[in-house]
Amino acid sequence: MTASTASTASATAPDPAWLPPEAFRALGSRRVLVHGDGLLADTVHDEVAAACAEFGGEAARVDGPDPAPPYDLLLRTRPGHLDRLGEEGFFLERAGGRTTVTAAAPHGLLHGLFHVVRLGRTAFDRDRQRQAHRPALALRMLNHWDNVCVHPVMGQVERGYAGGSLFWRDGAARGARADLDRVRAYGRLLAASGINAVALNNVNVHAEEARLLTDRLGEVTGLAEVLRPYGIRTHLSVTFAAPVVLGGLPTADPLDPAVRAWWAEATGRVYAAIPDFGGYVVKADSEGQPGPFAYGRTHADGANLLADALAPHGGTVHWRAFVYDHRQDWRDRSTDRARAAHDHFTPLDGAFRDNAVLQVKHGPMDFQVREPVSPVIGAMPGTRIAVEIQATQEYTGQQRHVCALAPMWSEVLRFRPQGEGTPTVAELARGGLVAVSNAGDDPYWTGHPLAQANLYAVGRLGWEPGADPYRLLGEWIDLTFTPEHTPEPERLRAGVYAVLKDSWRTYEKYTAPLGVGFMVQPGHHYGPSVDGYEYSPWGTYHFADRDGVGVDRSRATGTGYAAQYAEPWSELYESPDTCPDELLLFFHHVSYDHVLHSGKTVIQHIYDTHFEGVEEVEEARRVWASLADLVEPGRHARVAERYEEQLRSAREWRDQVNSYFFRKSGVPDAHGRRIY
């Protein structure tokens, strides 16, 4: 397939993303047998049949014992393997000229099918030993921040940069979309990447969204029916005040018997309509959302209320740990937003029910381009923890900038909170991996076509947290662009890889330096404003003055945040002499002439990285332009358009940040470059 004939996105047929027809050629050109029963086995057969119809193969479905050859691929279920594989795992074997996928359950059969698609021709071209594949994390979930009604400030998708909601039509009376083909296509994409759960609505639950739990439950049921054939369980964000807002009770006190009875009854109705419902997501006592603090109760009391209502049905409550004082006095340097989650939740370790999951942001602040790993993740061994990441690029370019986030997430998941030889973050995340979705109704799903790589990486890292993120990036490129079907496959593959590989660090270079964070326009968070939040109540400060910059979070002289870590990290972060350069200004206030481990001063690092970041965007734009003859024209044009905006914005970041710190410090650039 050449660039002129490749599949493209349109209003009626959204972009095929990482499941273009060509990705199925190797499978679809062979004789394939499917052995299994149930809804997901039906899905597997339908996928195989469609591929074979496209590429001339043969698809059949069998019952009973495995038939004798001839066949090239057998996809089968064997319940006896459940202990070894779990519900979603599978074996892959190539022997005697045939490939066999053996799963213990239909969920595993579905994942095995998509693994064969990822392998392409290599699934059939050489014998291999029997390989076992099962997900490291049982739950890989997307949290959609979608509103039923368009919010007057945040729009229909809060922090969404890819158009409107996939699920909800604009307006209270219209509700869920009538045509669910796009939702079905979305579920297929998610299953192929390893996602198995979706929360359908915003964690900031407004009045209309609250009703999804009760009189609008039918809309949720319809969406669940469409996602179910691809193994996607449906979850809902709910308001803690639902007994008051929806039930007419005078209180939402989690220890009140009437409140507990209300939640039990409401939850029972949900499961009567959606038997495989996953559970609730809750943001409480955070940024104005109601919670148990109003009744003198703890967050464990609040989470356990919902956990108890869900337990008889096998459901789980995901309770977000994003709780902090957003009305902070900027003059008060003793109050540190970074400390908040640890201060609030670690005293409650062991107090949460087994089906209550504490959902913790991967860093202590708010999805910045560089943060330390949250100390909460390693400090609550008696609590199920889910790690929350943000695929929607709120602080990383809002899907107008290329910023491949898998390398960042990989660093987080591999981090060992208790030091060398102890469990990684991924191993501690017994509650799973959760990402704020970056998808919307844009024809390319994510607005920026290259941002699809972030959506894909969520599921793949949830399945295999130790995977090389750059290997996963190459995997996504091969599936999405199918370079082997272009005249110059290596030029296409190398070009796309080049613009994505270091894009996170490029973005870091031209934005906030050395882990200090924020420096963005308040409210919408796009573009530079070095002092945008400096005198605000949100607790997001950099404290730059004529002598230096950064936040002192040491135990000895600062807020004490560094002491929330176990050794060796608390000692490492405590001193500016040992703190990693990339986190220096997060943990310390230092002079502009402080020498980094790199050998540069802080001020020269700021100048150099901001100039380098712009140069790297210019080079990436050039590389992308050179691929015009190999990439489908609509996709190429959309990315080229976004590169123009990224370059404009990167230059603005460079000039504002460099000028700000030149004026603060009075130190000129050692290379004599122009600073305004």
C-alpha positions in Angstrom: 0.0 0.0 0.0 1.5 3.4 -1.0 0.8 6.7 0.5 -1.8 7.5 -2.1 -3.9 4.4 -1.3 -3.5 4.1 2.5 -6.5 4.2 4.7 -7.3 7.7 6.0 -9.7 9.3 8.5 -13.0 10.9 7.6 -16.1 11.9 9.3 -17.8 8.6 8.5 -14.7 6.3 8.8 -12.3 7.3 11.6 -8.6 6.7 11.2 -7.8 2.9 11.6 -4.9 3.9 13.9 -2.9 0.8 14.8 -5.4 -1.6 13.2 -5.3 -0.7 9.4 -6.3 -3.5 7.1 -2.7 -4.1 6.1 -1.8 -5.0 9.6 -3.9 -8.2 9.2 -2.4 -9.3 5.9 -0.2 -12.0 7.3 -3.1 -13.5 9.3 -5.7 -12.9 6.6 -3.8 -14.7 3.8 -3.7 -18.0 5.7 -6.0 -20.8 6.8 -7.2 -20.0 10.3 -9.3 -22.1 12.7 -11.0 -20.6 15.8 -12.0 -22.9 18.7 -14.0 -21.4 21.5 -17.4 -20.4 22.8 -18.9 -17.2 24.0 -19.1 -13.5 23.0 -15.3 -12.9 22.9 -14.7 -16.0 20.8 -17.4 -14.7 18.5 -15.4 -11.5 18.2 -12.2 -13.4 17.5 -13.9 -15.3 14.7 -15.4 -12.2 13.2 -12.0 -10.5 13.2 -10.4 -13.5 11.5 -13.2 -13.9 9.0 -13.0 -10.2 8.0 -9.2 -10.5 7.5 -9.4 -13.6 5.5 -12.1 -12.1 3.3 -9.8 -9.1 2.7 -6.7 -11.1 1.9 -7.8 -14.4 0.4 -7.4 -16.7 3.4 -9.8 -19.2 4.9 -11.6 -18.8 8.2 -13.4 -21.6 10.1 -14.8 -22.2 13.5 -14.8 -25.6 15.1 -16.3 -27.2 18.2 -15.1 -30.3 20.1 -11.6 -31.7 19.6 -9.0 -29.9 17.5 -9.4 -30.9 13.9 -6.6 -32.4 11.9 -4.5 -30.1 9.7 -4.5 -28.4 7.2 -4.5 -25.1 8.9 -1.8 -22.4 9.4 -3.1 -20.8 12.6 -5.2 -22.4 15.4 -6.8 -20.1 18.0 -8.2 -22.2 20.8 -9.4 -22.2 24.4 -8.3 -24.8 27.0 -9.8 -24.0 30.4 -7.3 -26.3 32.1 -4.6 -23.7 31.7 -6.5 -21.1 33.9 -4.1 -21.4 36.9 -1.1 -20.7 34.7 -2.5 -18.1 32.3 -5.3 -16.4 34.1 -8.3 -15.2 32.2 -6.4 -13.0 29.8 -3.2 -15.0 29.2 -2.3 -17.3 26.3 0.4 -19.6 25.0 1.9 -19.0 21.6 3.7 -21.9 19.8 5.0 -22.4 16.3 5.8 -26.0 15.3 5.5 -28.2 12.3 4.6 -25.3 10.0 1.7 -24.3 12.1 1.1 -21.5 14.7 -1.1 -22.2 17.7 -2.5 -19.8 20.3 -3.9 -21.5 23.4 -5.9 -19.5 25.9 -7.6 -20.6 29.1 -10.6 -18.3 28.5 -12.0 -16.2 25.6 -10.4 -13.0 27.0 -7.0 -14.6 26.4 -8.0 -15.8 23.0 -8.8 -12.1 22.0 -5.4 -10.9 23.3 -3.7 -13.8 21.6 -5.3 -12.8 18.3 -4.0 -9.3 18.5 -0.6 -10.5 19.5 -0.5 -12.5 16.2 -1.5 -9.3 14.4 1.4 -7.4 16.1 3.9 -10.1 15.1 2.7 -10.1 11.5 4.7 -12.4 9.2 7.1 -13.4 12.0 4.2 -15.3 13.7 4.4 -17.7 10.8 8.0 -17.7 9.5 10.0 -19.6 12.1 9.4 -22.2 14.8 9.5 -21.0 18.3 9.2 -22.6 21.7 6.0 -22.3 23.6 5.8 -18.8 25.0 3.5 -17.8 27.8 2.0 -14.3 27.8 -0.1 -12.9 30.6 -0.6 -9.3 31.8 1.6 -8.1 34.6 -1.2 -5.8 35.8 -4.7 -7.2 36.0 -6.4 -3.8 35.4 -5.4 -1.5 32.5 -8.0 1.3 32.6 -8.7 4.6 30.9 -10.4 7.4 32.8 -12.4 9.6 30.4 -13.0 13.1 31.6 -16.1 13.4 29.4 -19.1 15.5 30.4 -22.6 14.8 29.3 -23.2 18.5 29.1 -20.7 21.0 27.7 -19.1 22.7 30.7 -19.0 26.5 30.2 -15.3 26.6 31.0 -13.9 23.1 30.4 -16.0 22.1 27.4 -17.4 18.6 26.8 -14.1 16.8 27.6 -12.2 18.4 30.4 -8.5 18.6 29.5 -9.4 16.9 26.2 -7.5 17.9 23.1 -9.2 15.7 20.5 -12.7 17.2 20.0 -15.9 16.2 21.7 -16.9 13.1 23.6 -16.9 9.7 22.0 -19.8 8.7 24.3 -22.1 11.7 24.9 -23.8 14.1 22.6 -23.9 17.8 23.6 -26.8 18.7 25.8 -28.6 17.2 28.8 -31.6 15.9 26.8 -29.6 14.2 24.1 -27.5 11.9 26.2 -25.5 9.0 24.8 -24.7 8.9 21.1 -27.3 7.0 19.0 -24.7 5.7 16.5 -22.3 3.7 18.5 -20.1 2.4 15.6 -17.3 4.7 16.6 -17.5 3.5 20.2 -17.3 -0.1 18.9 -14.2 0.9 16.8 -12.7 2.5 19.9 -13.2 -0.6 22.0 -11.5 -2.7 19.3 -8.5 -0.3 19.3 -8.3 -0.5 23.1 -8.5 -4.3 23.2 -5.7 -4.5 20.6 -3.4 -2.4 22.8 -4.3 -4.3 26.1 -6.8 -2.0 27.7 -9.6 -3.8 29.6 -11.6 -1.1 31.4 -13.0 2.3 30.7 -14.5 4.9 33.1 -17.0 6.8 30.9 -17.3 10.2 32.6 -15.4 13.0 34.2 -14.1 12.6 37.8 -15.5 16.1 38.4 -19.1 14.8 38.4 -21.6 17.6 37.7 -25.3 17.4 38.2 -26.2 15.8 34.9 -23.4 13.3 35.0 -24.4 12.2 38.5 -27.7 10.9 37.0 -25.8 8.3 35.0 -25.9 6.2 38.2 -29.7 6.3 38.4 -32.3 7.5 35.8 -29.7 7.7 33.0 -28.3 4.3 33.6 -29.8 3.0 30.4 -27.3 5.1 28.4 -24.4 3.5 30.3 -25.9 0.1 29.6 -25.9 0.8 25.9 -22.3 1.8 25.9 -21.3 -1.2 28.0 -23.0 -3.5 25.5 -20.9 -2.1 22.7 -17.6 -2.3 24.6 -18.2 -5.8 26.0 -17.4 -7.8 22.9 -13.9 -6.5 23.1 -13.4 -7.4 26.8 -13.8 -3.8 28.0 -15.5 -3.5 31.4 -17.4 -0.3 32.1 -16.8 1.9 35.1 -18.5 5.2 36.2 -17.2 8.2 38.1 -19.7 9.1 40.8 -20.1 12.0 43.2 -19.7 11.2 46.9 -22.7 13.4 47.5 -25.0 11.2 45.4 -27.3 10.3 48.3 -28.1 14.0 48.7 -28.0 15.0 45.1 -29.9 12.0 43.7 -31.5 10.3 46.8 -32.9 13.3 48.7 -31.2 12.3 51.9 -30.1 15.1 54.3 -26.5 13.6 54.5 -23.8 11.7 52.7 -22.1 10.6 55.9 -20.4 7.3 55.1 -21.3 5.9 58.5 -24.9 6.7 58.3 -27.1 3.6 57.9 -29.5 5.3 55.5 -26.6 6.4 53.3 -25.1 2.9 53.3 -28.5 1.5 52.3 -28.9 4.0 49.5 -25.6 3.1 48.0 -26.3 -0.6 48.3 -29.6 -0.3 46.5 -28.3 2.0 43.8 -25.3 -0.3 43.2 -27.6 -3.3 43.0 -29.6 -1.6 40.2 -26.4 -0.9 38.3 -25.4 -4.6 38.4 -28.9 -5.7 37.4 -28.5 -3.7 34.2 -24.7 -4.3 33.7 -23.7 -7.6 35.3 -20.0 -7.1 34.4 -19.9 -3.5 35.6 -16.4 -2.7 36.9 -17.1 -0.3 39.7 -16.8 3.4 40.7 -14.1 6.1 40.4 -14.3 8.8 43.0 -12.6 12.2 43.4 -13.5 13.4 46.9 -12.5 16.4 49.0 -10.5 17.6 46.1 -10.7 20.9 44.2 -14.3 21.5 45.4 -15.6 18.0 45.0 -17.6 16.7 48.1 -16.1 14.1 50.4 -16.1 12.5 53.8 -14.2 15.4 55.4 -17.5 17.3 55.6 -18.7 14.7 58.1 -15.5 14.4 60.1 -14.8 11.0 58.5 -11.6 9.7 56.9 -11.0 8.8 53.2 -10.9 5.2 54.3 -14.5 5.6 55.7 -15.6 7.1 52.4 -13.9 4.5 50.2 -15.1 1.6 52.3 -18.7 2.8 52.0 -18.6 2.3 48.3 -16.4 -0.8 48.5 -19.0 -2.4 50.7 -21.8 -1.6 48.2 -19.8 -3.0 45.4 -18.3 -6.1 47.1 -21.4 -8.4 46.7 -21.2 -7.9 43.0 -17.4 -8.2 42.5 -16.9 -4.5 41.9 -14.1 -2.2 42.8 -13.9 1.5 43.9 -11.0 3.5 42.7 -10.5 6.3 45.2 -8.2 9.1 43.9 -5.5 10.3 46.2 -5.4 13.7 44.5 -6.3 15.6 47.7 -4.6 18.9 48.6 -5.2 22.5 49.7 -6.1 24.5 46.6 -6.7 27.6 48.7 -3.1 28.0 49.9 -1.6 31.3 50.9 1.3 31.8 48.6 3.1 33.6 51.4 3.1 30.4 53.5 6.2 28.4 52.5 5.6 25.7 55.1 2.5 24.3 53.2 3.7 22.1 50.4 1.2 20.7 47.9 3.7 17.9 47.1 3.4 16.6 50.6 -0.4 16.4 50.6 -1.2 12.9 49.4 1.4 11.3 51.7 0.2 13.3 54.7 -3.5 12.5 54.0 -3.3 8.8 53.1 -0.3 7.0 54.6 -1.8 7.1 58.1 -4.7 5.1 56.7 -2.6 2.2 55.3 -4.4 -1.0 56.1 -7.7 0.7 56.7 -9.1 0.2 53.2 -11.2 -2.7 52.1 -9.7 -5.3 49.8 -11.8 -4.1 46.9 -10.9 -0.4 47.5 -8.0 0.8 45.3 -6.2 4.0 46.1 -5.5 5.7 42.7 -2.3 7.7 43.1 -0.8 10.1 40.5 2.6 8.9 39.4 4.1 12.2 40.7 3.3 14.3 43.8 2.0 17.3 41.9 0.0 17.2 38.6 1.4 15.3 35.6 4.3 17.7 35.0 6.8 17.0 32.3 9.2 16.0 35.0 8.4 15.0 38.6 9.8 12.5 41.1 7.8 9.4 41.6 5.1 9.8 44.3 6.4 8.5 47.7 2.8 7.3 48.4 3.3 4.4 46.0 6.0 2.8 48.2 4.6 3.8 51.6 1.3 1.8 51.8 2.0 -1.9 51.7 -1.4 -2.7 53.2 -3.4 -0.9 50.5 -4.1 -1.7 46.9 -2.5 1.0 44.8 -3.2 1.9 41.2 -0.8 4.2 39.4 -2.4 7.1 37.5 -0.8 8.6 34.4 -2.1 11.2 32.0 -2.3 10.3 28.4 -4.1 13.5 27.6 -1.3 16.1 27.3 -2.5 18.7 29.7 1.0 19.9 30.6 2.9 18.3 27.8 1.8 20.2 24.7 -2.0 19.4 24.6 -1.7 17.2 21.5 -0.5 20.2 19.5 3.1 19.2 20.3 4.7 15.8 19.7 5.6 14.3 23.1 5.8 10.6 23.2 5.3 9.7 26.9 6.1 6.0 27.0 9.7 6.7 28.1 8.5 8.8 31.0 6.0 6.2 32.1 8.5 3.4 31.7 10.9 5.3 34.1 8.1 5.6 36.6 7.0 1.9 36.4 10.6 0.7 36.7 11.4 2.9 39.7 12.1 1.1 43.0 10.6 3.2 45.9 12.5 1.2 48.6 15.8 1.0 46.8 17.8 -1.5 44.7 16.5 -5.1 44.9 13.0 -4.1 46.1 9.8 -4.1 44.1 9.3 -1.7 41.2 6.3 0.7 41.0 4.7 -1.7 38.6 5.1 -4.6 41.0 3.6 -2.5 43.8 0.6 -1.4 41.6 -1.7 -4.2 42.6 -4.6 -2.0 41.7 -3.5 -1.6 38.1 -2.4 1.2 35.7 -4.9 4.0 35.0 -4.5 6.7 32.4 -6.5 9.8 31.8 -7.7 9.3 28.2 -6.5 11.4 25.3 -9.2 10.3 22.8 -12.2 12.2 21.4 -14.4 12.4 18.4 -11.6 13.9 16.2 -11.2 11.8 13.0 -7.7 10.9 14.2 -8.9 10.0 17.7 -6.2 12.0 19.5 -6.2 15.2 17.5 -2.5 14.9 16.7 -2.1 11.6 14.8 1.3 11.0 16.5 -0.4 11.2 20.0 -2.0 7.9 19.2 1.4 6.4 20.2 0.6 7.5 23.8 -2.8 5.9 23.8 -1.3 2.7 22.5 1.5 2.7 25.0 -0.9 2.8 28.0 -2.2 -0.7 27.3 1.0 -2.2 26.2 2.9 -0.9 29.3 0.1 -2.1 31.5 0.4 -5.6 30.1 4.3 -5.5 30.1 5.6 -2.7 32.4 9.2 -3.8 31.9 9.0 -3.5 28.1 11.5 -1.3 26.3 9.4 1.8 25.6 11.3 2.4 22.4 10.5 -1.2 21.2 6.8 -0.4 21.8 7.2 2.8 19.9 8.6 0.8 16.9 5.7 -1.7 17.3 3.2 1.1 17.1 5.0 2.6 14.0 5.0 -0.8 12.2 1.3 -1.4 12.9 0.1 2.2 12.1 2.2 3.0 9.1 2.8 -0.6 7.8 6.1 0.6 6.3 6.8 -2.8 4.6 4.0 -1.9 2.2 5.7 1.4 1.1 8.4 1.9 -1.5 11.0 2.8 1.1 10.1 1.0 4.4 13.3 1.8 6.3 13.2 5.5 5.5 9.6 5.7 6.7 10.3 3.7 9.8 13.4 5.6 10.7 11.8 9.0 10.0 8.8 8.4 12.2 10.9 6.9 14.9 13.3 9.9 14.8 10.6 12.5 15.4 9.1 10.5 18.3 12.1 9.0 20.1 13.4 12.0 22.1 10.3 14.2 21.8 9.5 14.0 25.6 13.0 15.3 26.4 12.8 17.9 23.7 9.6 19.2 25.2 11.2 19.2 28.6 14.1 21.3 27.2 12.1 24.2 26.0 9.6 24.3 28.9 10.0 24.4 32.7 13.6 23.5 33.6 15.1 21.0 36.1 11.9 19.7 37.5 10.5 23.0 38.7 7.2 22.5 36.9 4.3 24.6 35.8 5.3 28.0 34.4 2.2 27.7 32.2 -0.8 30.0 31.4 -3.3 29.7 34.3 -6.5 27.9 33.6 -6.0 26.4 30.2 -2.3 25.4 30.9 -1.1 26.0 27.3 2.0 28.0 26.6 4.5 29.9 28.9 3.7 32.1 31.8 6.7 31.9 34.1 4.9 33.6 37.0 1.4 32.4 36.0 0.8 30.6 39.2 3.4 32.2 41.4 1.1 34.2 43.6 -2.0 31.9 43.3 -3.7 29.6 45.8 -2.8 26.4 43.9 0.5 25.7 45.6 2.6 25.6 42.4 5.5 27.9 42.9 9.1 28.3 41.7 10.2 31.1 44.1 12.6 32.6 41.6 14.3 35.8 42.8 17.5 37.7 42.0 19.6 35.1 43.8 18.2 31.8 42.6 15.2 29.6 41.9 13.6 26.4 43.1 11.6 25.0 46.0 13.3 23.9 49.2 11.8 20.5 50.0 14.6 19.2 52.2 14.2 17.9 55.7 16.8 20.2 57.1 15.7 23.6 55.9 12.6 23.1 53.8 9.1 21.6 53.8 10.3 18.1 54.7 8.9 16.5 51.6 12.2 14.7 50.8 11.8 12.8 54.1 8.6 11.2 52.8 10.8 8.8 50.8 12.6 5.7 52.0 16.3 5.4 51.8 18.3 5.7 49.6 16.0 8.3 48.0 15.4 10.5 51.0 19.2 10.9 51.4 19.7 11.4 47.7 17.1 14.1 47.3 18.0 15.8 50.6 21.2 17.5 49.3 21.6 19.6 46.1 25.0 17.9 45.8 23.4 14.5 45.3 20.0 15.3 43.9 19.7 14.4 40.2 20.0 17.4 37.9 16.6 16.8 36.3 14.9 17.2 39.7 17.1 19.8 41.3 14.7 22.7 41.3 11.8 20.5 42.5 13.8 19.7 45.7 16.0 22.7 46.2 16.3 26.5 45.9 19.8 27.1 44.5 21.8 30.0 43.1 22.0 30.6 39.4 25.7 29.8 39.5 25.2 26.4 41.2 27.1 23.9 39.2 25.1 20.8 38.0 26.5 17.3 37.7 26.7 18.1 34.0 29.3 20.7 34.7 27.0 23.6 33.7 25.6 26.3 35.9 21.9 26.4 36.4 21.5 29.6 34.4 23.6 28.3 31.5 21.6 25.0 31.6 18.4 27.1 31.3 19.7 29.0 28.3 21.3 26.0 26.5 18.3 23.7 26.8 15.8 26.2 25.7 17.8 27.0 22.5 18.4 23.3 22.0 14.8 22.4 22.4 13.7 24.8 19.6 16.5 23.5 17.3 15.3 19.9 17.9 11.7 20.9 17.0 13.0 22.5 13.8 14.9 19.3 12.9 11.9 17.1 13.7 9.7 19.3 11.5 12.2 18.9 8.7 12.3 15.1 9.0 8.5 14.9 9.0 8.3 17.1 5.9 10.7 14.7 4.2 8.2 11.8 4.6 5.5 13.4 2.5 5.8 10.9 -0.3 5.5 7.9 2.1 2.7 9.0 4.5 -1.0 9.2 3.6 -1.6 12.9 2.6 -4.3 13.7 5.2 -2.3 12.3 8.1 0.9 14.0 6.8 -0.8 17.4 6.5 -2.4 17.2 10.0 1.0 16.5 11.6 2.8 19.2 9.5 0.2 21.7 10.6 0.7 20.8 14.3 4.5 21.1 13.8 4.1 24.7 12.8 2.2 25.4 16.0 4.7 23.5 18.1 7.6 25.4 16.6 5.9 28.8 17.2 5.1 27.8 20.8 8.6 26.4 21.5 10.1 29.7 20.3 7.8 31.5 22.7 8.7 29.3 25.6 12.4 29.8 24.8 12.2 33.5 24.6 10.0 34.1 27.6 11.9 31.7 29.9 15.3 32.8 28.9 14.4 36.5 29.1 12.8 36.0 32.5 15.8 34.4 34.0 18.3 36.8 32.3 16.4 39.7 33.9 16.3 37.9 37.3 19.9 36.9 37.4 21.7 39.5 35.2 23.9 36.7 33.9 24.5 36.8 30.1 24.5 33.7 27.9 28.0 32.4 27.7 27.6 31.9 23.9 26.3 35.4 23.2 23.0 34.4 21.7 20.2 36.9 21.6 18.0 37.0 24.8 15.3 39.6 24.7 
